[in-house]
Amino acid sequence: MDKAESIEHIFRDLRRVVHALELYSKDVNGRFGLTAPQLWALWELGRGGRLALGALAQALQLHPSTMVGVVDRLEDKGLAVREPDPADGRRVRIGLTPKGRALLKQVPHPAQGRLVHGLQAMGDRRVDELRRAMATLVRVMEAEDLEARFFFSEEEVAPDPAGPGGILSS
C-alpha cells in the first residue's frame, strides 16, 4: 500500500471510530437522557457498588473535579446519591438509587468504556504505539491546547496536574 492509500485508510478509520461513538452517544442520550460519562458512571457504580468520588473518577479516566459535575447531574436525575462513608464520616461515597439500579438494567454498555477495556486488554507495547500515533495526530492537527471533552458531551475533562491533556495524557 502506498502512502496516499495509507492516508486514505487512516481518514476512513478515524471517521468510522468517531461516527460509531457519535451514533452510540446520540442513541443513549435520546433513549435514556444520559450523556456518555453519566452512562459510564452508572455502569461503574452498578459494577463496583458504592464508590468514593476519586475511585469513580479513576475508573472513568476523568479528573475528580469533572466527576463532581457528572455525579451532580446523576443526583439531579434521581439516579445516584452521595452518602457518608461509614468508615470515615469526612468522606462520601456515591451509590445508585433504586431508580438508578432500575435504569441500569435497561441501558447498554458504554461505548467509551468498551474502548478503555479494549485498550487495557492490549499489550503495553501496542498501547504505547497507539498513544504515540494519537499524539502525532494531535500535533498535526495543532490541537494540543484544545480542551479534551468527553466524546459528544457537554462535560469537559478537567486538566490533570500530571499533564496538559488530562489524566489520559502522557
N, C-alpha and C positions, 0 to 999 in steps of 0.2 A: 504494500500500500504506500503510495507516495504521500508527501507532506500535505498537499491540498486535500486529498481524500481523508487523511487522519484528522485534519482540522474540521472538515465537514462532519465526521463521525462524532467528534468532541461536542460540537454545537448541537447536533441532533440528540445526543445522550443527555446533555445538560438540560435541553428543553424538555425531554421526557421526564427527568427527575423532578424538575420544577413543576411541570404540568401535573404529574402524579400527586405531588404534595398539595398543590393548589386545589385540585379536584377533591381530594380527600378532605382537606380542611373546610372547603365550602360545603360539602355534603354534611359533615359532622355539625358545623355551625347551623346550617339550615334545618337539620332534623332534630338537633338536641340543644341548640342555643349555647354551645360551648366553643370556646377558642381552642386551638391546639394545646397550649400549655394547661388550660383548665382540664381538658380531657386527659392529658398525660398525668396531671396531678391526681385526678380522680382514680386513675388506674393504679398509680403508685400507692395511694392511701388504701385502696382495696387490697392490694397485694401485701403491703407491709404493715397494715394496721395503723394505729396512731403513731405519728412521726413528729419529731422535732422539726422546726422550720428549716434548720440547716441541713438536716438529713434529707428532707424533701427537696430542697434546692439542689443538693448534690446529685440526687437521683435524676433530676430533670436537667442537669448541667446548666443551671441558672444561678445567678448571683442571689444571695439571700434577700437583698433589698428588692429585687424583681419578684421574688417568690411571695413577698408580703402582699403585693398587688394581686397576684393570682389567687392567693388564699382569701383576700378580702372579697373578691368577686364570687368565689365559690360560697363564701359565707352569705353574701347578699342574695344568692340564689337558693339558700337553704340546703346546700349540698354538703357543706363541711362546717366544722365547729372547732374553735380553739378551746382547749381545756387545760387546767393546771396539771403539771406533771406531778403525779403522786410522790415520786422520789425526790423532787426538788421543786417546791412551790414557786420559786422565782422563774421557772421555765414553763413554757406552754408546749403542748403537743396538739397536732392537728389530726382530727379524725373525721370520718364520714358520718353524716346524719342518716337516719333511716331513709330519707328521700334520696340522699347521695348513693346509698347502697342499692336502692331500687333502680336508680338510673344506671348505675354501673352494670347491672345485669342486661341492659338494653344497648349500651354504646359499644362501638367497635374498638379494637385495639388502636392506640395512637400510632399514626404512620411515623412520626419522628422518633418515637420510642423504638419502633421496628428498625429504623435506621441506626440508632445508637447500639441496639443489641446486635445488629448485623456487623457493625464495625468492631464491637467488642469480641465477636466470635472470630475475627480475622487475626492473623499473626501480627506480631509487633512490627515486623519489617514492612508488611503490606500497608498497615495503618500509617506508618511513617511516610511511606511513598505517597499515599493519598494526601496526607497533611501537607507535604511539600508541594505537591501538584496544585492543591487548592490555594496555598499561599502564593504560588506563582500566578494563578488566575486572578487573585485579589490584586496583586501588584499590577498586572497587565491592565486590569480594569480601573486602576487608580482608585481603589475602594478601601484602602487601609484605614481611612478616617471615618468611614460610614459606620453608623450605629448598627450593631448586629441584632436586628429584630428577629423575634421568633417567626418562623415562616407564616405568612398570611395572617398575622395577628397584630393588634394594636400594642400588645405588651412588648416592651423592649428588654433586651438583655443588658442589665446594668454593667458598667465597666468593672472589670476584676482588677484588683491591685496587682495581681501577678502578671498582667499583660494587657496590651492595648485592645485586643479583640474580645476580651471576656474570658470566662472560665475555659472555653474550648480552645483558646489561643495557645500558642507555644512559642 
